[in-house]
C-alpha cells in the first residue's frame, strides 16, 4: 500500500525541513515545493521536488496530496517582495490546493497576529490566516512564538555576536519571550495535520523569560565575554544597523524590535512545547554561533 503523500513548502529551509523530517519518520511520503534545488541538503534524496512558483502549475504540483504544510513567508519586505505580495501568493497556493483536491492545510503563522496590528509583519500574517480560513478546505493554523533549534538564524546570530562583539545592546524593559523548539513546532504541526477539525493553536514553549535574560543565558552558554547593556531604541537600532553593514545583512528591523518590545512572542494558551531552551543550549553550546548565517544570502539574494 502506498503511503499517504504530504506537500511541504520549503523542506530545504528551516521549519519546513523539520516538518518534512517528522512526516518521513511517521511513514509519510513528502513532496516539497521549493525555490531552490539544494541537492546537497540531507533531505534531498528522500523527498520529491517541485518548483514553488505561484502560477497555474501549482495545481499539478499539489495533485495527490493529502495535506499541505505551508511555511512560506518573508521576514521583512525587500524590493518586490512585500507582505502584500506574500499574502497574494498564499492565496494562489491555497486556491491551487483546493483545485487539486488537497484534504487539509496546515499553515505556519506567528503568535498574536492581528489585522489591526501596527506592525506590518503581524498584520500580514493575520491577513494570510484569513486567506487560509476562507479557502474552503479543512485547516489547522499553527502560531509559533520564538522558534529555536539547529539552523535557526536569529538566536544563532545573536550567539555569533556574543562570541565576538565587545558589547551587545538590548532594548530596556521587561518584555518577555516564550521560546519553542523547532522540533516541538514540527511535531505540533504534524499532529494537527492528521486531524479534521478547523483549529488555531499556539506553538509555545514551557517557559517565559525576559529577553535580556535569554541573551545572558546565550552568552553564558557560549562563553562570550560581551558586555550586555540595556539601552534605548535609537541606540539598539543604530548598533544593529552598523553590525548589519559590516556583515552585509539585515540583523534587526525597527518593526521587529518594536513588536518584540510589545511582548508579541508569548502565548496566553497552555504551552504545547516541551523542550526548554536552557536544556537545548546545554547540548548545543559548543557549535552555536560559530558561524554567521546571512538572512539576505539565504532568503533574498538567490531570488533577486
TORKOL-4160 file (C-alpha; in steps of 0.2 Angstrom, whole numbers, padded with zeros to 4 digits, m for minus):
304
<pt num="1" X="0000" Y="0000" Z="0000"/>
<pt num="2" X="0007" Y="0017" Z="m0005"/>
<pt num="3" X="0010" Y="0029" Z="0010"/>
<pt num="4" X="0000" Y="0045" Z="0011"/>
<pt num="5" X="0008" Y="0060" Z="0002"/>
<pt num="6" X="0010" Y="0077" Z="0010"/>
<pt num="7" X="0017" Y="0093" Z="0002"/>
<pt num="8" X="0028" Y="0104" Z="0012"/>
<pt num="9" X="0033" Y="0121" Z="0006"/>
<pt num="10" X="0052" Y="0124" Z="0009"/>
<pt num="11" X="0058" Y="0107" Z="0015"/>
<pt num="12" X="0075" Y="0113" Z="0012"/>
<pt num="13" X="0073" Y="0128" Z="0023"/>
<pt num="14" X="0072" Y="0129" Z="0042"/>
<pt num="15" X="0055" Y="0125" Z="0049"/>
<pt num="16" X="0050" Y="0116" Z="0033"/>
<pt num="17" X="0064" Y="0104" Z="0035"/>
<pt num="18" X="0059" Y="0098" Z="0052"/>
<pt num="19" X="0041" Y="0096" Z="0047"/>
<pt num="20" X="0047" Y="0085" Z="0032"/>
<pt num="21" X="0058" Y="0075" Z="0043"/>
<pt num="22" X="0044" Y="0072" Z="0056"/>
<pt num="23" X="0032" Y="0067" Z="0042"/>
<pt num="24" X="0045" Y="0055" Z="0035"/>
<pt num="25" X="0048" Y="0047" Z="0052"/>
<pt num="26" X="0029" Y="0044" Z="0053"/>
<pt num="27" X="0030" Y="0034" Z="0037"/>
<pt num="28" X="0023" Y="0048" Z="0025"/>
<pt num="29" X="0029" Y="0052" Z="0008"/>
<pt num="30" X="0034" Y="0070" Z="0006"/>
<pt num="31" X="0035" Y="0082" Z="m0009"/>
<pt num="32" X="0042" Y="0099" Z="m0007"/>
<pt num="33" X="0038" Y="0115" Z="m0016"/>
<pt num="34" X="0054" Y="0124" Z="m0016"/>
<pt num="35" X="0063" Y="0139" Z="m0024"/>
<pt num="36" X="0080" Y="0130" Z="m0024"/>
<pt num="37" X="0085" Y="0113" Z="m0029"/>
<pt num="38" X="0098" Y="0111" Z="m0014"/>
<pt num="39" X="0104" Y="0094" Z="m0020"/>
<pt num="40" X="0117" Y="0094" Z="m0005"/>
<pt num="41" X="0103" Y="0095" Z="0008"/>
<pt num="42" X="0101" Y="0080" Z="0019"/>
<pt num="43" X="0083" Y="0078" Z="0014"/>
<pt num="44" X="0086" Y="0079" Z="m0005"/>
<pt num="45" X="0086" Y="0061" Z="m0008"/>
<pt num="46" X="0071" Y="0057" Z="0002"/>
<pt num="47" X="0058" Y="0069" Z="m0004"/>
<pt num="48" X="0050" Y="0073" Z="m0021"/>
<pt num="49" X="0053" Y="0091" Z="m0028"/>
<pt num="50" X="0043" Y="0103" Z="m0037"/>
<pt num="51" X="0046" Y="0122" Z="m0040"/>
<pt num="52" X="0037" Y="0134" Z="m0029"/>
<pt num="53" X="0031" Y="0146" Z="m0042"/>
<pt num="54" X="0015" Y="0155" Z="m0039"/>
<pt num="55" X="0006" Y="0151" Z="m0055"/>
<pt num="56" X="m0006" Y="0138" Z="m0063"/>
<pt num="57" X="0007" Y="0124" Z="m0062"/>
<pt num="58" X="0004" Y="0123" Z="m0043"/>
<pt num="59" X="m0011" Y="0113" Z="m0046"/>
<pt num="60" X="m0002" Y="0098" Z="m0053"/>
<pt num="61" X="0012" Y="0100" Z="m0040"/>
<pt num="62" X="m0001" Y="0098" Z="m0027"/>
<pt num="63" X="m0011" Y="0084" Z="m0036"/>
<pt num="64" X="m0012" Y="0068" Z="m0025"/>
<pt num="65" X="m0008" Y="0076" Z="m0009"/>
<pt num="66" X="m0017" Y="0073" Z="0007"/>
<pt num="67" X="m0011" Y="0088" Z="0017"/>
<pt num="68" X="m0001" Y="0104" Z="0013"/>
<pt num="69" X="0010" Y="0111" Z="0026"/>
<pt num="70" X="0014" Y="0129" Z="0022"/>
<pt num="71" X="0029" Y="0138" Z="0029"/>
<pt num="72" X="0031" Y="0151" Z="0015"/>
<pt num="73" X="0033" Y="0169" Z="0021"/>
<pt num="74" X="0045" Y="0183" Z="0021"/>
<pt num="75" X="0054" Y="0190" Z="0037"/>
<pt num="76" X="0054" Y="0208" Z="0030"/>
<pt num="77" X="0050" Y="0217" Z="0014"/>
<pt num="78" X="0064" Y="0220" Z="0001"/>
<pt num="79" X="0062" Y="0226" Z="m0017"/>
<pt num="80" X="0047" Y="0217" Z="m0025"/>
<pt num="81" X="0045" Y="0205" Z="m0010"/>
<pt num="82" X="0032" Y="0213" Z="0001"/>
<pt num="83" X="0020" Y="0207" Z="0014"/>
<pt num="84" X="0005" Y="0211" Z="0002"/>
<pt num="85" X="0013" Y="0200" Z="m0011"/>
<pt num="86" X="0016" Y="0186" Z="0001"/>
<pt num="87" X="m0002" Y="0186" Z="0006"/>
<pt num="88" X="m0007" Y="0186" Z="m0013"/>
<pt num="89" X="0005" Y="0171" Z="m0016"/>
<pt num="90" X="m0003" Y="0161" Z="m0001"/>
<pt num="91" X="m0020" Y="0165" Z="m0009"/>
<pt num="92" X="m0013" Y="0157" Z="m0025"/>
<pt num="93" X="m0006" Y="0142" Z="m0016"/>
<pt num="94" X="m0022" Y="0138" Z="m0006"/>
<pt num="95" X="m0033" Y="0140" Z="m0022"/>
<pt num="96" X="m0022" Y="0128" Z="m0031"/>
<pt num="97" X="m0023" Y="0116" Z="m0016"/>
<pt num="98" X="m0042" Y="0117" Z="m0017"/>
<pt num="99" X="m0042" Y="0113" Z="m0035"/>
<pt num="100" X="m0030" Y="0099" Z="m0033"/>
<pt num="101" X="m0041" Y="0091" Z="m0020"/>
<pt num="102" X="m0030" Y="0093" Z="m0005"/>
<pt num="103" X="m0039" Y="0087" Z="0010"/>
<pt num="104" X="m0031" Y="0099" Z="0023"/>
<pt num="105" X="m0019" Y="0114" Z="0025"/>
<pt num="106" X="m0008" Y="0116" Z="0040"/>
<pt num="107" X="m0002" Y="0134" Z="0039"/>
<pt num="108" X="0013" Y="0141" Z="0050"/>
<pt num="109" X="0009" Y="0158" Z="0056"/>
<pt num="110" X="0015" Y="0168" Z="0071"/>
<pt num="111" X="0009" Y="0171" Z="0089"/>
<pt num="112" X="m0003" Y="0186" Z="0091"/>
<pt num="113" X="m0006" Y="0191" Z="0073"/>
<pt num="114" X="m0019" Y="0204" Z="0071"/>
<pt num="115" X="m0026" Y="0213" Z="0055"/>
<pt num="116" X="m0026" Y="0229" Z="0066"/>
<pt num="117" X="m0008" Y="0227" Z="0071"/>
<pt num="118" X="0003" Y="0242" Z="0069"/>
<pt num="119" X="0017" Y="0230" Z="0064"/>
<pt num="120" X="0016" Y="0225" Z="0045"/>
<pt num="121" X="0023" Y="0208" Z="0049"/>
<pt num="122" X="0010" Y="0203" Z="0061"/>
<pt num="123" X="m0004" Y="0212" Z="0051"/>
<pt num="124" X="0001" Y="0202" Z="0035"/>
<pt num="125" X="0002" Y="0186" Z="0045"/>
<pt num="126" X="m0016" Y="0189" Z="0050"/>
<pt num="127" X="m0022" Y="0193" Z="0033"/>
<pt num="128" X="m0013" Y="0176" Z="0027"/>
<pt num="129" X="m0023" Y="0167" Z="0040"/>
<pt num="130" X="m0039" Y="0174" Z="0034"/>
<pt num="131" X="m0035" Y="0168" Z="0016"/>
<pt num="132" X="m0032" Y="0151" Z="0023"/>
<pt num="133" X="m0048" Y="0151" Z="0033"/>
<pt num="134" X="m0058" Y="0157" Z="0018"/>
<pt num="135" X="m0051" Y="0144" Z="0006"/>
<pt num="136" X="m0065" Y="0131" Z="0009"/>
<pt num="137" X="m0053" Y="0117" Z="0015"/>
<pt num="138" X="m0050" Y="0109" Z="0032"/>
<pt num="139" X="m0036" Y="0119" Z="0041"/>
<pt num="140" X="m0025" Y="0120" Z="0056"/>
<pt num="141" X="m0016" Y="0136" Z="0059"/>
<pt num="142" X="m0001" Y="0135" Z="0070"/>
<pt num="143" X="0006" Y="0150" Z="0078"/>
<pt num="144" X="0024" Y="0148" Z="0085"/>
<pt num="145" X="0032" Y="0160" Z="0097"/>
<pt num="146" X="0051" Y="0162" Z="0096"/>
<pt num="147" X="0057" Y="0147" Z="0087"/>
<pt num="148" X="0074" Y="0140" Z="0092"/>
<pt num="149" X="0084" Y="0125" Z="0086"/>
<pt num="150" X="0098" Y="0119" Z="0074"/>
<pt num="151" X="0099" Y="0130" Z="0059"/>
<pt num="152" X="0090" Y="0145" Z="0067"/>
<pt num="153" X="0095" Y="0162" Z="0061"/>
<pt num="154" X="0090" Y="0173" Z="0075"/>
<pt num="155" X="0097" Y="0165" Z="0091"/>
<pt num="156" X="0112" Y="0158" Z="0081"/>
<pt num="157" X="0117" Y="0175" Z="0075"/>
<pt num="158" X="0115" Y="0183" Z="0092"/>
<pt num="159" X="0127" Y="0169" Z="0099"/>
<pt num="160" X="0139" Y="0174" Z="0085"/>
<pt num="161" X="0139" Y="0192" Z="0090"/>
<pt num="162" X="0140" Y="0187" Z="0109"/>
<pt num="163" X="0156" Y="0177" Z="0105"/>
<pt num="164" X="0165" Y="0191" Z="0096"/>
<pt num="165" X="0157" Y="0209" Z="0099"/>
<pt num="166" X="0164" Y="0220" Z="0114"/>
<pt num="167" X="0146" Y="0224" Z="0119"/>
<pt num="168" X="0128" Y="0219" Z="0114"/>
<pt num="169" X="0114" Y="0231" Z="0117"/>
<pt num="170" X="0097" Y="0225" Z="0122"/>
<pt num="171" X="0081" Y="0237" Z="0122"/>
<pt num="172" X="0077" Y="0241" Z="0140"/>
<pt num="173" X="0061" Y="0235" Z="0148"/>
<pt num="174" X="0054" Y="0219" Z="0155"/>
<pt num="175" X="0046" Y="0212" Z="0139"/>
<pt num="176" X="0046" Y="0193" Z="0138"/>
<pt num="177" X="0048" Y="0179" Z="0125"/>
<pt num="178" X="0042" Y="0161" Z="0126"/>
<pt num="179" X="0055" Y="0151" Z="0116"/>
<pt num="180" X="0048" Y="0135" Z="0107"/>
<pt num="181" X="0060" Y="0122" Z="0099"/>
<pt num="182" X="0058" Y="0119" Z="0081"/>
<pt num="183" X="0056" Y="0100" Z="0085"/>
<pt num="184" X="0041" Y="0104" Z="0095"/>
<pt num="185" X="0034" Y="0116" Z="0082"/>
<pt num="186" X="0036" Y="0102" Z="0069"/>
<pt num="187" X="0028" Y="0089" Z="0080"/>
<pt num="188" X="0013" Y="0101" Z="0084"/>
<pt num="189" X="0011" Y="0105" Z="0065"/>
<pt num="190" X="0011" Y="0087" Z="0060"/>
<pt num="191" X="m0001" Y="0081" Z="0074"/>
<pt num="192" X="m0013" Y="0094" Z="0069"/>
<pt num="193" X="m0011" Y="0089" Z="0051"/>
<pt num="194" X="m0019" Y="0072" Z="0055"/>
<pt num="195" X="m0035" Y="0080" Z="0061"/>
<pt num="196" X="m0051" Y="0085" Z="0053"/>
<pt num="197" X="m0057" Y="0100" Z="0064"/>
<pt num="198" X="m0053" Y="0118" Z="0059"/>
<pt num="199" X="m0042" Y="0124" Z="0073"/>
<pt num="200" X="m0030" Y="0138" Z="0078"/>
<pt num="201" X="m0016" Y="0133" Z="0090"/>
<pt num="202" X="m0001" Y="0142" Z="0098"/>
<pt num="203" X="0015" Y="0133" Z="0097"/>
<pt num="204" X="0024" Y="0139" Z="0113"/>
<pt num="205" X="0037" Y="0133" Z="0124"/>
<pt num="206" X="0036" Y="0129" Z="0143"/>
<pt num="207" X="0044" Y="0144" Z="0150"/>
<pt num="208" X="0043" Y="0163" Z="0148"/>
<pt num="209" X="0058" Y="0174" Z="0152"/>
<pt num="210" X="0063" Y="0192" Z="0149"/>
<pt num="211" X="0073" Y="0194" Z="0133"/>
<pt num="212" X="0088" Y="0201" Z="0141"/>
<pt num="213" X="0088" Y="0185" Z="0152"/>
<pt num="214" X="0088" Y="0175" Z="0136"/>
<pt num="215" X="0103" Y="0185" Z="0129"/>
<pt num="216" X="0113" Y="0182" Z="0145"/>
<pt num="217" X="0109" Y="0164" Z="0145"/>
<pt num="218" X="0115" Y="0163" Z="0127"/>
<pt num="219" X="0131" Y="0172" Z="0132"/>
<pt num="220" X="0134" Y="0161" Z="0147"/>
<pt num="221" X="0131" Y="0145" Z="0136"/>
<pt num="222" X="0144" Y="0150" Z="0123"/>
<pt num="223" X="0157" Y="0158" Z="0135"/>
<pt num="224" X="0155" Y="0175" Z="0127"/>
<pt num="225" X="0163" Y="0190" Z="0136"/>
<pt num="226" X="0152" Y="0203" Z="0128"/>
<pt num="227" X="0146" Y="0217" Z="0139"/>
<pt num="228" X="0127" Y="0216" Z="0138"/>
<pt num="229" X="0119" Y="0233" Z="0141"/>
<pt num="230" X="0101" Y="0238" Z="0141"/>
<pt num="231" X="0098" Y="0254" Z="0131"/>
<pt num="232" X="0086" Y="0265" Z="0122"/>
<pt num="233" X="0078" Y="0261" Z="0105"/>
<pt num="234" X="0088" Y="0273" Z="0094"/>
<pt num="235" X="0105" Y="0265" Z="0101"/>
<pt num="236" X="0099" Y="0247" Z="0099"/>
<pt num="237" X="0094" Y="0251" Z="0081"/>
<pt num="238" X="0110" Y="0260" Z="0077"/>
<pt num="239" X="0121" Y="0246" Z="0083"/>
<pt num="240" X="0111" Y="0233" Z="0074"/>
<pt num="241" X="0112" Y="0243" Z="0058"/>
<pt num="242" X="0131" Y="0245" Z="0060"/>
<pt num="243" X="0133" Y="0227" Z="0063"/>
<pt num="244" X="0122" Y="0223" Z="0048"/>
<pt num="245" X="0133" Y="0235" Z="0037"/>
<pt num="246" X="0148" Y="0226" Z="0042"/>
<pt num="247" X="0140" Y="0209" Z="0039"/>
<pt num="248" X="0131" Y="0214" Z="0023"/>
<pt num="249" X="0115" Y="0208" Z="0031"/>
<pt num="250" X="0099" Y="0214" Z="0040"/>
<pt num="251" X="0101" Y="0210" Z="0058"/>
<pt num="252" X="0085" Y="0218" Z="0065"/>
<pt num="253" X="0072" Y="0229" Z="0058"/>
<pt num="254" X="0063" Y="0243" Z="0068"/>
<pt num="255" X="0047" Y="0233" Z="0067"/>
<pt num="256" X="0055" Y="0218" Z="0074"/>
<pt num="257" X="0062" Y="0227" Z="0088"/>
<pt num="258" X="0045" Y="0236" Z="0092"/>
<pt num="259" X="0035" Y="0220" Z="0091"/>
<pt num="260" X="0047" Y="0211" Z="0102"/>
<pt num="261" X="0046" Y="0225" Z="0115"/>
<pt num="262" X="0027" Y="0224" Z="0113"/>
<pt num="263" X="0028" Y="0206" Z="0120"/>
<pt num="264" X="0020" Y="0198" Z="0105"/>
<pt num="265" X="0032" Y="0182" Z="0106"/>
<pt num="266" X="0022" Y="0175" Z="0120"/>
<pt num="267" X="0006" Y="0165" Z="0122"/>
<pt num="268" X="m0008" Y="0165" Z="0134"/>
<pt num="269" X="m0013" Y="0147" Z="0130"/>
<pt num="270" X="m0006" Y="0132" Z="0139"/>
<pt num="271" X="0011" Y="0128" Z="0131"/>
<pt num="272" X="0011" Y="0113" Z="0119"/>
<pt num="273" X="0030" Y="0113" Z="0118"/>
<pt num="274" X="0041" Y="0103" Z="0130"/>
<pt num="275" X="0059" Y="0107" Z="0127"/>
<pt num="276" X="0067" Y="0121" Z="0137"/>
<pt num="277" X="0079" Y="0132" Z="0129"/>
<pt num="278" X="0091" Y="0130" Z="0143"/>
<pt num="279" X="0092" Y="0111" Z="0140"/>
<pt num="280" X="0094" Y="0114" Z="0122"/>
<pt num="281" X="0108" Y="0127" Z="0125"/>
<pt num="282" X="0117" Y="0115" Z="0136"/>
<pt num="283" X="0118" Y="0102" Z="0122"/>
<pt num="284" X="0122" Y="0114" Z="0108"/>
<pt num="285" X="0133" Y="0127" Z="0116"/>
<pt num="286" X="0149" Y="0121" Z="0108"/>
<pt num="287" X="0143" Y="0124" Z="0090"/>
<pt num="288" X="0131" Y="0138" Z="0092"/>
<pt num="289" X="0136" Y="0154" Z="0085"/>
<pt num="290" X="0152" Y="0148" Z="0077"/>
<pt num="291" X="0147" Y="0154" Z="0060"/>
<pt num="292" X="0136" Y="0168" Z="0054"/>
<pt num="293" X="0121" Y="0165" Z="0043"/>
<pt num="294" X="0115" Y="0179" Z="0032"/>
<pt num="295" X="0096" Y="0181" Z="0030"/>
<pt num="296" X="0099" Y="0190" Z="0014"/>
<pt num="297" X="0110" Y="0177" Z="0007"/>
<pt num="298" X="0098" Y="0163" Z="0012"/>
<pt num="299" X="0081" Y="0170" Z="0008"/>
<pt num="300" X="0083" Y="0185" Z="m0003"/>
<pt num="301" X="0099" Y="0186" Z="m0014"/>
<pt num="302" X="0097" Y="0169" Z="m0023"/>
<pt num="303" X="0080" Y="0175" Z="m0029"/>
<pt num="304" X="0084" Y="0194" Z="m0033"/>
